[in-house]
Amino acid sequence: MNKKNPNDVPKPNPKNKISLEIAINWADRWRKKESKYKKHNSCNAFYIPAIDLLEALAEVNSKGEQADGIRAYIGVEKVPVEGKVNQYKYVEKLMIVGVKDNVDMISSSDGLTLDDGEGDIYDFSEPCPHVCDDESPLNGSI
């Protein structure tokens, strides 16, 4: 991971993808904070752009087989607080991967980086709250 970038992901991120190392970091943060997380934070849902789903479903494995589904992992991105030195906030993330026969379509020889041509991890999701449908009964507004 780029130690100079506490945000984990270079911005802007025009390819709509994150590295395996970043995905592992986010998921680990979620698991470590999850037991206390909901006491201090509110994450009710995620907005997922259609392109993330379409690209994950279009993934093809090394055997030439197309994804038959997707899997979503929960993670937490560390984001610097604007105007504050060494202060961070944490933003919930949903990471999406293509799946074939219940196997994630990602491959990593070293456990930290994705092998070329062996699947991608997609994330442009936004947590609710902030990107919410305030009228939705699923959001607790009714």
Salt bridges, closest charged atoms under 4 A:
ASP8 OD2 - ARG29 NH1 2.76
ASP28 OD2 - LYS32 NZ 3.03
GLU77 OE2 - LYS11 NZ 3.51
GLU77 OE1 - LYS93 NZ 3.51
ASP104 OD1 - ARG71 NH1 2.33
ASP120 OD2 - LYS17 NZ 3.20
ASP123 OD2 - LYS93 NZ 3.31
